[in-house]
Amino acid sequence: MHKTLIFDLGKVLVQFDFSLGYQAFSKLCPHDAAAIREIVRARGVEMIRKFETGLIEPPDFQRRMCEMLQIEADYQGFCASWSSIFTQELIPESTIAALARRYRLVLLSNTNAIHFDLVNRKYPALRHFHHLVLSHEVKAMKPDPAIYREAIAHAQCLPHECFYADDIEENIVAGRALGLDGVVFESAEQIEAAMRARGIEW
């Protein structure tokens, strides 16, 4: 019997599209969206990884990104553009709220301080979670086993008693290796069917 439900954030609870961020930054610097994408891929991947594992503080990250992309924006303007990638909810808040009344809910996300600040304010579904395991706080990212162990500790039950949904198969495989009942997220309807098949009701 499942006692805890563990959900990823991006592309499970909330949709996001990196191209929206590139478009927003293109209004603040000399580069178009396509060029920004290539610069970030060539020079920014490791910096973003460090930011998402809490090794770089937000003001320092903002400074480095602005230098790399020649962005002219204050901290607030940068954060608004950086966080413009998020769009609609994928699982209705009503479903999350109903699940929270019957199960312990844990959020397990590779994210950063700037993105999570926006998401936490914009999407009320997050208020129903009993614990948040965020990569920039625990200083580990999926599929590192350390972040799953943190989630299992806060699940307050055995790993096989946890249902885990994530949109990335590699992350699901890593979770299963530690005993989680993991399912790759494809849609709200699909993940709801997967839960009902396991006797998870709301």
N, C-alpha and C positions, 0 to 999 in steps of 0.2 A: 504493500500500500504506500502511495506517495504522500509525503508529509510536507515537502518543500518544493516550490517551483522556482527555477533559476532562469532568468531571461537576460539575453543580450539586449543592448540598447539600440544601436544603429542598425537599420534594415530589419529589425524585429519589432521593436516598439515604435520607433520613429524612422521615417524614410529620410535619406540624405542624398545629396548629389554634389560631388566636389566641383563640377563645372560651374555651379552657381557661385561658389567662392572665387573661382578664377575670374568670372565675369565681374564680380564686385570689385576685386582687386584691380582689374584692368582700368577702372575709372579713377584709380588713385596713383597710377604709375605709367611709365612710358610703354609698357608691354601690353599686347593683346592677350586674350584669354589662352589661346593656344601656346603662345610663347611662355606665359606664366606656368602653365602645366609642365612644359619641358624643363624650365629652370628648376622648378620644385623637384621634379623627378631626378634631375641630374645632380642637384646640390643640396636639396633640403630634406631628403628622406631620413637621414640619420639624425638630423636636428629635430625633426618632428617625432621620431621614435624616442629620443631623450626627453622631449617635452611630455609625451604621453606616459613616460615612466617616472615623471616627477623629478628628473635630473636637471631641468632648466625651469626657472621661475617664469611666470607669465610676462612680466615687464622685459626680462632679458630676451625671451622668445620674440616678443613684439619688435624689439630693437633689431635683432638679427634678421628677422623676416623683412623688415622695412629696408634694411641695408641691402639684402640679397636681391630684392625685387624693385628697389628704388621707389618705395611707396612713400607718399607724403600724407601722413594721417597721424592724429594723436592716438593715444591708447584706446579711447572709447570708439573712435572711428575704425581703428584696426580690428577691434574685437567684434564690432558689428559685421564687418565684411567677412572675417574669419568664420563667424558663426552663421553666415547666411545660407549654409549648405542644407540646413534642416527644413523639411517640408511637413507633410501630413503624418498623423498617427497611423500606424498599421494595425495595431490591436486596439479596439475601442476602450476608452477609459472605463466604461461600464463593465466590461469583461474583467479587466484587471481588478477593479473594486470588488466585484463579486468573488473572484478567486481569493483575494486577500482576506475575506471573511471566513474562508474555510481552510486556507493553507498559509504557511509562511512563505513570503516572497522575497527573493534575493536578486538584486540587479548585479550582473557581472559584465563589465564593459571596459574595453580598451578606449580610453578617452583622455581628455586633457582638461585643465582647470577652466579655461576660457569656454570651451564648448559645453562643458557640463553646467557651468553657471547659467548659460542661456537656456539649455534644455530643461534644467530644473525649474526655471521660472516660467517657461512657455508651455510645458506639457504637464498638466495636472495629474496624469496617470502615475507619475513617479512618487507622488505623496503616499501612495498605497503600499509601497515597498517597505518591508520591515528592516532590511539592511542593504547598503550599497557597497559593492566591492568594485572600486574604480582603479584602473591601472596607475594613474598618476599619484594616487594616495598610497597604494601598497607597493609601488615601485617594481611591478612585474606586469608583463603583458601576455595575454593568450597568444600562443599555446603553451607558455611556460607553466609547468605543473604548480609552481608556487602560488599563482593567482587562483587556481582551482582549489587548492588546499585551503586558501583563505575563505573562499565561498563555501566550501563544505563545513568549515568550522562555524560559520555563521548560519548555516542551514539548520544546525542543531538537531541533526538526525544522521543516519547512515547514508553513505553515497548512493546506494541503490534505491533509497527512498526519495531521491531528488529527481525531478523531471527537469531537463535542461534544453532550452531552445536557443540556437545560434544560427546565423545565416551562412557561416563559413564552415565547410566540412572539416577542414583541418582542426578547427577548434572543437568540434563535436568529437572527433577521434581522440583528441587529447583528454577531453572530459570523460569519455567512455573508459579510457585507460585507467582512470582513477575510480571507476565504478559508477559514474553518473549514467542515468538513462537519458541519453542525448538524442535529439532529433533536429535535422537540418530544417530551418525555417524556409518556407516557400511562400506562404500566404497566411493570413489570419484564419481563413477557412480550413486550410490544411493542418495548421498547428492545433486548432480547436478540435478537429477530428482525431488527431493523434492523442490529445489529452483524454477525450471521451473514450477512446479505445482502451485506455489504461484505467478507466474508472474515475478519472478526475472530473468532477462536476462543479457547476457554479450556478 
